[in-house]
């Protein structure tokens, strides 16, 4: 008899008798059935509820009924998980899943948890009545004719022989329970409204906002913009992949930080190598990219503005209080009366035919707390209660008393946030020397600014490790970043850079918070302050371009309103 992907029976068969090899004799075994990386990231919030309990042992297994295992082995390894074989026949007392596939033959009570906000998207076309897949005899996707419904509500997904497949279905909101009752009344009998553990973790991270912002290089007055995309062709990335370039070209470097959050499926549909290749010029231009496994919640907590689509991350961020603009929003794919539908009724759409920065400023100015409050109320009926309610449910299903310790709802750490200075490696800089010793500068990433939009009277600053040789060759200012790694050879580099580039006006070396500049005449000065030290090389360029002498740079100099010391 063929073995089903999730089949579990008494004994262990293929994997041997585990109990004879284990130091700790657990009383209950829990199987964590993982469909893909997205599901794993949400399941990790749930498995933390078992911490400190020697009575309970966990086994992770890939749900081989899911076709998207890419990246899962790496995530298992990163978390210290050694998965059991999908066909392991060990006896389990509870199975926890964030998916719908491969559950029909599990011989353990099943706890179904969401891997996003439940019931927000219409069933894809391939699953609608009349499609070839829907007509296929015996297909688990088969449905009776009727109007489109939100994915996850179909009786065909939830019931087998008229009985619920999961033993318990976790919901975040009473509204979801009402829709489940209307669509699959028998499944609703095992539903439990616990709140949303992922959203609660987001809220727990809000007090850490200053730390998250500092990690993103936004420790001052910078505006952090998060750009979130779900997967599929109708997502932000699928519809407007040029948005990163537009944003970077229009947003002044020193006023904004841009953070991209991509759905894990995007990374593993196209491979991480392909994503990094596509985004490389934008990352060189200042775009910070959150990895698929972690960091997105911290990025939302750090943000001042969100640009997104119909994905759960966009809805979560808007509910947190972020002013939100939509760059893609396929109305026909959104379930009516859902939290995402409410988001679509509130948030303005970006008009990519018009300048973007004025639209973003308008979005921030017109945002009200009432909008976020309404969305918050649609996402969870039990705010900040999910951990306690979920743990109580799990232990009830296991037949054990709960541990005495409080279930944790920790804020996310800095892991996953892009770290360090993310200045562009090539910049057009507009500068002005005012009366006295006040210099103002505005910088834009050179790689993404169209030729016809290069600012007049600007100068070009290029990092020495920028990959474009032509841009390095025409730089007005060439900068050796992280010069401390060169030691005493940094001084030699300054001299050689001037000699090797006839059109170069200044060579600069950055070490920590200071910048040493060298002119073609061999004069040098060292400037230091609290801003990006590359900024000071441009300040010197503008000072000299205005007809002043390097020796006249003295105490009292300010760059963009902040004091700079000169030696």
Secondary structure, DSSP 8 states (H G I E B T S, - for coil): ----TT---SS-GGG--GGGT-SS--SEEEEEEE-SHHHHHHHHHHHGGGTT-TTEEEEEEE-TTSS--TTHHHHHHHTT-----TT-----SEEEESSSSS-TT--S-EEE--SSSSS-BB--GGGSTTSHHHHSTT-TT---S----BTT--HHHHEETTEESSSEEEES-HHHHHHHHHH-HHHHTTEEE---HHHHHHHHTGGGHHHHHHHTT-SSS-EEEEEEE-SSTTSHHHH-TTHHHHHHHHS-TTTEEEEEEE-HHHHHHH-HHHHHHHHHHHHHTT-EEE-SSS-HHHHHHH-SEEEE-SSHHHHHHHHHT-EEEES---GGGB-TTSHHHHHHHHSEE--TTS-HHHHHHHHHHH--HHHHHHHHHHH-SSTT-HHHHHHHHHHHHHT----SS--------STTS--S----SEEEEEEEE-STTEEEEEEEETTTS-GGG--TTEEEEEETT-S-HHHHHT-SEEEESSGGGGTTHHHHHHHHHHHH-TT--EEEEEETTEEEEEETTS-EEEEE-SS-THHHHHHHHHHHHTT--GGG--TT-EETTEE-EE-
